[in-house]
Each structure stands twice: as structure tokens, then as C-alpha cells.
């Protein structure tokens, strides 16, 4: 084998190795792209769940306030009942 053939064969082998490395990197990049896509999807779901949780917490807060108001009304009505019974007893 002459020197130019050895150099050409070496260059061909080096290009083959580079090609294999590029293919491997491309496969890894594809896997990375899929991982990023899944992360983005999961992030979107997380944002949706956070919004729903926020709305539910707000609704729960409003319900609790409503319960407090109803209890106050009950206390006022209970306070009026003995007065009404006393008034009725006088007549």
C-alpha cells in the first residue's frame, strides 16, 4: 500500500468514526427533545392544576365566610326567640 492510499484509508476511517459519533449525538438529541416535550406538557398540566386549586381555595374561603354569616344570623335569631316567647307570655 502506498502512502496516499494509507492516508486516504485513515481519512475514510476517521470520517466513519465521526459519522458514528454524529449519529449517536443525533439520537441523544432526539431523546432530549422528547424529554423537553414531556416536561413542557407536565408544566402545562401543573399550571392548570394550580389554577384549579386556586379557584377551589377561593370558593372554600367564600363558603367559610358564608357559614360565618349564617351562624351570626342564627345567633341573632336565637337571641330573639326568648324575647318573643317572653312577649307572648305577657299577653
N, CA, C and O of each residue as an XYZ file, in Angstrom:
364
protein
N       0.834     -1.162      0.000
C       0.000      0.000      0.000
C       0.891      1.241      0.000
O       1.847      1.344      0.768
N       0.559      2.147     -0.856
C       1.346      3.369     -0.953
C       0.861      4.371      0.088
O      -0.236      4.253      0.635
N       1.686      5.331      0.337
C       1.398      6.337      1.357
C       0.083      7.070      1.098
O      -0.675      7.258      2.050
N      -0.236      7.491     -0.113
C      -1.510      8.183     -0.348
C      -2.712      7.289     -0.028
O      -3.742      7.765      0.449
N      -2.564      5.967     -0.300
C      -3.678      5.058     -0.001
C      -3.872      4.920      1.513
O      -5.006      4.848      1.987
N      -2.779      4.883      2.266
C      -2.858      4.791      3.728
C      -3.525      6.044      4.282
O      -4.381      5.962      5.163
N      -3.130      7.197      3.765
C      -3.716      8.455      4.219
C      -5.194      8.495      3.867
O      -6.012      8.904      4.691
N      -5.549      8.081      2.669
C      -6.950      8.070      2.246
C      -7.756      7.097      3.099
O      -8.875      7.419      3.498
N      -7.218      5.919      3.386
C      -7.909      4.936      4.213
C      -8.081      5.461      5.633
O      -9.145      5.306      6.230
N      -7.038      6.080      6.170
C      -7.124      6.679      7.521
C      -8.173      7.770      7.576
O      -8.939      7.858      8.536
N      -8.207      8.601      6.544
C      -9.197      9.674      6.497
C     -10.608      9.094      6.405
O     -11.537      9.608      7.029
N     -10.764      8.025      5.627
C     -12.063      7.370      5.484
C     -12.517      6.769      6.826
O     -13.685      6.885      7.196
N     -11.594      6.134      7.543
C     -11.909      5.564      8.857
C     -12.285      6.684      9.828
O     -13.245      6.557     10.588
N     -11.525      7.780      9.798
C     -11.822      8.913     10.682
C     -13.198      9.485     10.365
O     -13.945      9.821     11.284
N     -13.550      9.604      9.083
C     -14.870     10.119      8.707
C     -15.970      9.150      9.167
O     -17.047      9.579      9.583
N     -15.693      7.847      9.087
C     -16.660      6.853      9.568
C     -16.897      6.995     11.066
O     -18.032      6.927     11.537
N     -15.818      7.190     11.801
C     -15.944      7.383     13.256
C     -16.712      8.659     13.552
O     -17.586      8.671     14.419
N     -16.395      9.739     12.838
C     -17.120     10.992     13.025
C     -18.607     10.816     12.718
O     -19.465     11.352     13.419
N     -18.898     10.056     11.660
C     -20.284      9.806     11.286
C     -21.012      9.048     12.399
O     -22.144      9.391     12.742
N     -20.377      8.031     12.960
C     -20.990      7.286     14.056
C     -21.228      8.171     15.278
O     -22.268      8.077     15.931
N     -20.251      9.032     15.579
C     -20.410      9.942     16.712
C     -21.557     10.913     16.449
O     -22.340     11.198     17.355
N     -21.668     11.419     15.234
C     -22.765     12.340     14.901
C     -24.120     11.642     14.993
O     -25.090     12.229     15.472
N     -24.188     10.404     14.539
C     -25.442      9.647     14.635
C     -25.816      9.448     16.099
O     -26.974      9.620     16.481
N     -24.829      9.083     16.917
C     -25.082      8.893     18.343
C     -25.566     10.188     18.983
O     -26.508     10.171     19.775
N     -24.937     11.302     18.653
C     -25.343     12.600     19.201
C     -26.739     12.972     18.729
O     -27.527     13.535     19.490
N     -27.047     12.657     17.471
C     -28.395     12.927     16.956
C     -29.448     12.137     17.708
O     -30.516     12.671     18.009
N     -29.174     10.880     18.018
C     -30.113     10.058     18.786
C     -30.302     10.628     20.192
O     -31.422     10.702     20.699
N     -29.194     11.028     20.811
C     -29.297     11.626     22.144
C     -30.088     12.927     22.103
O     -30.861     13.220     23.016
N     -29.892     13.704     21.045
C     -30.614     14.960     20.897
C     -32.111     14.699     20.731
O     -32.940     15.431     21.269
N     -32.447     13.651     19.982
C     -33.858     13.278     19.832
C     -34.484     12.893     21.155
O     -35.613     13.287     21.447
N     -33.759     12.120     21.967
C     -34.255     11.749     23.288
C     -34.418     12.979     24.165
O     -35.390     13.103     24.909
N     -33.458     13.883     24.068
C     -33.533     15.116     24.845
C     -34.741     15.949     24.420
O     -35.417     16.535     25.265
N     -35.013     16.006     23.124
C     -36.166     16.760     22.629
C     -37.470     16.159     23.163
O     -38.391     16.892     23.526
N     -37.545     14.823     23.211
C     -38.736     14.174     23.758
C     -38.893     14.496     25.244
O     -40.003     14.739     25.718
N     -37.792     14.497     25.964
C     -37.830     14.812     27.386
C     -38.310     16.244     27.604
O     -39.115     16.503     28.498
N     -37.822     17.158     26.797
C     -38.249     18.558     26.905
C     -39.742     18.670     26.608
O     -40.462     19.396     27.294
N     -40.199     17.961     25.597
C     -41.623     17.986     25.234
C     -42.478     17.463     26.399
O     -43.514     18.049     26.717
N     -42.053     16.378     27.028
C     -42.791     15.836     28.168
C     -42.783     16.820     29.340
O     -43.794     16.988     30.022
N     -41.654     17.461     29.568
C     -41.561     18.447     30.653
C     -42.497     19.625     30.400
O     -43.147     20.116     31.323
N     -42.565     20.075     29.151
C     -43.451     21.179     28.818
C     -44.910     20.792     29.028
O     -45.703     21.589     29.529
N     -45.261     19.562     28.644
C     -46.627     19.072     28.835
C     -46.945     18.981     30.325
O     -48.020     19.392     30.763
N     -46.010     18.441     31.098
C     -46.222     18.322     32.539
C     -46.329     19.693     33.196
O     -47.129     19.887     34.112
N     -45.523     20.641     32.727
C     -45.584     22.002     33.260
C     -46.946     22.617     32.982
O     -47.511     23.291     33.844
N     -47.473     22.393     31.794
C     -48.800     22.930     31.442
C     -49.868     22.344     32.354
O     -50.733     23.070     32.844
N     -49.815     21.029     32.586
C     -50.783     20.399     33.493
C     -50.638     20.949     34.907
O     -51.632     21.174     35.598
N     -49.396     21.163     35.334
C     -49.156     21.720     36.662
C     -49.788     23.103     36.783
O     -50.387     23.425     37.809
N     -49.657     23.916     35.748
C     -50.251     25.246     35.766
C     -51.773     25.160     35.835
O     -52.416     25.934     36.544
N     -52.342     24.212     35.091
C     -53.799     24.026     35.112
C     -54.245     23.615     36.509
O     -55.219     24.155     37.034
N     -53.536     22.657     37.118
C     -53.897     22.197     38.453
C     -53.747     23.308     39.485
O     -54.557     23.415     40.406
N     -52.721     24.131     39.336
C     -52.539     25.249     40.261
C     -53.682     26.252     40.150
O     -54.155     26.774     41.159
N     -54.127     26.522     38.911
C     -55.265     27.429     38.722
C     -56.520     26.840     39.347
O     -57.272     27.546     40.019
N     -56.752     25.541     39.127
C     -57.927     24.896     39.706
C     -57.861     24.938     41.231
O     -58.861     25.222     41.891
N     -56.686     24.656     41.789
C     -56.531     24.698     43.243
C     -56.794     26.095     43.781
O     -57.420     26.257     44.828
N     -56.318     27.092     43.068
C     -56.539     28.473     43.488
C     -58.032     28.798     43.481
O     -58.541     29.418     44.415
N     -58.728     28.379     42.428
C     -60.160     28.623     42.348
C     -60.899     27.887     43.461
O     -61.828     28.430     44.059
N     -60.481     26.641     43.739
C     -61.128     25.875     44.804
C     -60.874     26.501     46.177
O     -61.770     26.548     47.019
N     -59.646     26.980     46.394
C     -59.348     27.638     47.662
C     -60.188     28.903     47.831
O     -60.675     29.195     48.923
N     -60.352     29.645     46.741
C     -61.159     30.856     46.783
C     -62.625     30.518     47.075
O     -63.276     31.194     47.873
N     -63.134     29.480     46.430
C     -64.514     29.061     46.669
C     -64.692     28.577     48.110
O     -65.715     28.854     48.736
N     -63.711     27.864     48.627
C     -63.774     27.392     50.014
C     -63.769     28.565     50.982
O     -64.507     28.569     51.968
N     -62.941     29.554     50.701
C     -62.900     30.756     51.541
C     -64.272     31.447     51.552
O     -64.754     31.866     52.604
N     -64.889     31.560     50.376
C     -66.207     32.197     50.273
C     -67.252     31.381     51.037
O     -68.110     31.951     51.712
N     -67.185     30.060     50.935
C     -68.137     29.211     51.665
C     -67.960     29.357     53.169
O     -68.940     29.407     53.912
N     -66.726     29.425     53.611
C     -66.471     29.598     55.044
C     -67.033     30.936     55.543
O     -67.614     31.009     56.625
N     -66.853     31.985     54.743
C     -67.405     33.286     55.104
C     -68.928     33.225     55.162
O     -69.548     33.831     56.036
N     -69.519     32.495     54.234
C     -70.966     32.344     54.205
C     -71.443     31.607     55.457
O     -72.465     31.967     56.041
N     -70.705     30.579     55.866
C     -71.044     29.841     57.088
C     -70.980     30.764     58.296
O     -71.847     30.706     59.169
N     -69.972     31.606     58.351
C     -69.852     32.553     59.470
C     -71.056     33.487     59.493
O     -71.616     33.755     60.556
N     -71.451     33.979     58.336
C     -72.620     34.868     58.260
C     -73.884     34.148     58.717
O     -74.691     34.712     59.456
N     -74.055     32.905     58.278
C     -75.243     32.148     58.674
C     -75.252     31.884     60.181
O     -76.308     31.921     60.813
N     -74.088     31.622     60.749
C     -74.021     31.411     62.200
C     -74.395     32.680     62.960
O     -75.082     32.630     63.981
N     -73.935     33.810     62.447
C     -74.301     35.082     63.078
C     -75.810     35.294     63.033
O     -76.413     35.726     64.015
N     -76.413     34.988     61.888
C     -77.868     35.133     61.760
C     -78.585     34.197     62.727
O     -79.584     34.574     63.339
N     -78.072     32.975     62.862
C     -78.677     32.021     63.797
C     -78.584     32.538     65.223
O     -79.541     32.435     65.991
N     -77.429     33.095     65.575
C     -77.261     33.640     66.923
C     -78.248     34.781     67.171
O     -78.838     34.878     68.247
N     -78.421     35.643     66.167
C     -79.383     36.737     66.315
C     -80.798     36.208     66.462
O     -81.565     36.690     67.295
N     -81.145     35.209     65.648
C     -82.489     34.636     65.736
C     -82.703     33.920     67.065
O     -83.782     34.000     67.653
N     -81.673     33.219     67.538
C     -81.787     32.544     68.831
C     -81.930     33.564     69.960
O     -82.610     33.315     70.956
N     -81.294     34.690     69.792
C     -81.414     35.742     70.801
C     -82.813     36.349     70.784
O     -83.303     36.794     71.822
N     -83.460     36.373     69.624
C     -84.808     36.928     69.510
C     -85.880     35.960     69.988
O     -86.951     36.402     70.404
N     -85.633     34.681     69.945
C     -86.639     33.690     70.320
C     -87.053     33.845     71.782
O     -88.254     33.893     72.047
N     -86.151     33.923     72.730
C     -86.600     34.103     74.113
C     -87.379     35.397     74.312
O     -88.315     35.434     75.111
N     -87.014     36.446     73.607
C     -87.737     37.708     73.707
C     -89.146     37.528     73.180
O     -90.095     38.042     73.772
N     -89.299     36.820     72.097
C     -90.620     36.590     71.525
C     -91.446     35.720     72.457
O     -92.638     35.976     72.628
N     -90.853     34.699     73.065
C     -91.586     33.843     73.998
C     -92.010     34.643     75.227
O     -93.119     34.451     75.726
N     -91.171     35.517     75.717
C     -91.474     36.338     76.896
C     -92.602     37.313     76.577
O     -93.495     37.548     77.391
N     -92.535     37.884     75.352
C     -93.573     38.826     74.937
C     -94.915     38.125     74.806
O     -95.952     38.674     75.178
N     -94.889     36.906     74.274
C     -96.135     36.163     74.097
C     -96.718     35.763     75.460
O     -97.937     35.707     75.622
N     -95.865     35.492     76.414
C     -96.347     35.110     77.748
C     -97.039     36.268     78.446
O     -97.917     36.051     79.281
N     -96.659     37.485     78.118
C     -97.249     38.655     78.772
C     -98.654     38.910     78.261
O     -99.449     39.510     78.983
N     -98.994     38.498     77.084
C    -100.323     38.791     76.509
C    -101.245     37.719     76.873
O    -102.417     37.758     76.497
